[in-house]
Amino acid sequence: MKIRPSIKIYFLIAMLLTGTVTIMGMSAVAVSYFFSGLDVATSNFVRSQATDVKLDGDNPLTIGKLTIATRWESLPRVIQDNIDVNDLVPNQLIKKIDGLPIIEQPKRALFAMKVTAEDQVRYASVILSKGDKGTGKHKPPKFFYILLVGLIAIALFSLVLFLLLRKVASPVEGLKEWAKSLDEEKLTQPRPNFHYSELNTLAEIVQSSLSSVQESLDREKRFLGYASHELRTPIAVARTNAELLRKMITKQMVQEKQLAALDRIERAGLTMTDLTETLLWLNRQEGKSLPVADVKIGELVTQISAELEYLLKDKQVAVTLNTDETLVAVSPSLYRIVVTNLIRNAFQHTYRGEVVINQTLHHLSITNQNTDAADQSTADELGFGLGLELTEKLVKQSGWHYQVIEVDGGRKVDLTCE
């Protein structure tokens, strides 16, 4: 089974190896210094004793474990058998230890030295056995405690490292779980505190990035909603006139009527193109402005009203339309979307009654009134819907004046483009 890489495991292993190697290295150095110190102390003791004591001719002198003689042959036999006299260097201690003096005391330790001072040569030896009184039988050697302290230090280091890693890993795990649980609702809520500035910064980056993605998705959803809503009218116009044109061609009607139907289809296609560009501009807001042209808004209002008459089919609704020849510098596609939504809303929510459309100069007023209270109740339940949501957004974006007033049996909408 393949093990997945983990920063936590890498960090733990790296720190454990580093700490263990460091502690073991320092312990080894301490043990080395311990042995060196023993050698120096033993060497100084043997040298001083061999130099200061007085001997009786060639007779050796034994002081405890120390033997001093003027001839090598006078030293104990065990020294002569285990140490070669030719290996002796003046005033340097030679030792031979039976066993590994790390975990337990050695079985035997032999020391020999050739001491020269003032043309006088003496030989000295020390013999230490494990069973000798005072050697600490059944006790570990002193340097064993150095290694023991090193092992304890490694254990404490591992424990501290584990606790530290756990304290650091817990907020990291919290960040991971929080990031996995993020949804549209949680993106709008304040982020939790993950105790460390780096983790909090990372959480802010994650939240900001996902919020940007969510905003993009919301814009796309709005665009699809607006597009499906706004394209219904030009699509309906194109389909209706396409069917009408087919019938005219089949019945071989006059060419002028066929061309009129074709013009309406082409106009519907251009309208869909303008609507798409306007909706893209509204949702993406890339800093580009929509093209502005002088538009006869009265003529445009009349055309839109005619295109939306299918919404009044089988309804008892009277439409009054008053316009003039005023030219207004606006974006044709943007103005078309706004006016189409306002008139469509008035036609859709009027069942029996009247719709009055008045256009004077830069001002457009649309009033719809239901004469039946039940129709008005139904219209109130339907509300203004997606079309007027888009209208309010476009009007705000364009800086136009827009107002909705409740009237008996309906609503009055005022739009001023200045």
Secondary structure, DSSP 8 states (H G I E B T S, - for coil): ------HHHHHHHHHHHHHHHHHHHHHHHHHHHHHHHHHHHHHHHHHHHHHHS--BTTB-EEETTEEEESSGGGS-HHHHHHS-GGG--BT-EEEEEES-TTTS--SEEEEEEEEEETTEEEEEEEEEETTSTTS-TTS--HHHHHHHHHHHHHHHHHHHHHHHHHHHHHHHHHHHHHHHH--TTGGGS-----SSHHHHHHHHHHHHHHHHHHHHHHHHHHHHHHHHHHTHHHHHHHHHHHHHHHHHHHTT--HHHHHHHHHHHHHHHHHHHHHHHHHHHHHH--S-----EEEEHHHHHHHHHHHTGGGGTT-EEEEEEE----EEEE-HHHHHHHHHHHHHHHHHT-SEEEEEEEEETTEEEEEEEESSHHHHHHHHHH-SHHHHHHHHHHHHHHT-EEEEEEETTEEEEEEE--
